[in-house]
Amino acid sequence: MKILIVSATHIELKPLLEIADKVCRIDDKLSIYSLQGIEFDLLCTGVGMVATSFHMGRVLALNSYSKVINVGIAGAFDKDIPLGTVVEVVEDQFPEMGADDGEHFLSLLDLDLIEADDFPFQSGVLNNEQSLWNLPYLKVKAITVNTAHGSENRISKTEKRFVPQVESMEGAAFFYACKSAKVPSIQIRSISNYVERRNRASWNIPLAIKNLNAEILNLL
């Protein structure tokens, strides 16, 4: 069983990498690690959808994996989710893909550029309800963005249109790549901040990273 862990940055996996042994470096993005006799590949793609899409496609074309795990921190729209909570994303989408028509937004579906169930989409979203593991985490709906929300007006419009619980900058690209390659995948995120007017003083990235890495150890 060969496992691939995918993260945008090494910082999000610092606690894990401090105790794992690097077996070898395949290239500047992909390395093999070992922890307590378990080997896994680690792909640090860089931040954002473009980097994630390219490096996921490249690595999945050259390697076979039984499971692929996307891990990282995320912002929560849902303020009932405590900071540091580890969640499983079971639905993700690209909310910015489309066109503005005055004050109205037209999605790719509205523009007839895709059909609702064009593979790998289901009803216009990337659904990842699966039984790969019997995971205990809160299951959430996410959006993947190029620009993290920090404007009250934009946040309000996004919540009305999509009713997301969390956001990241890579998740939907990860799902798109795995579903296109037909590789079983999961997306695990730890909440570092709430989606609001940018206020780093209210964030808790260290707690999110600590809790995330503890759960990665359990998954391995």
Buried (B, 14 or more C-beta within 10 A) or exposed (E): EEBBBBBBEEEBBEBBBEEBEEEEEBEEBBBBBEBEEEBBBBBBBBBBBEBBBBBBBBBBEEBEBEBBBBBBBBBBBBEEBEBBBBBBBBBBBBBBBBEEEEEEBEBBBEEEEEEEEEEBBBEBBBBBEEEEBEBEBBEBBBBBBEEEBEEEEEBEBBBEEBEBBBBBBBBBBBBBBBBBBEBBBBBBBBBBBBBBEEEEEEBBBEBBBBBBBEBBEEBB
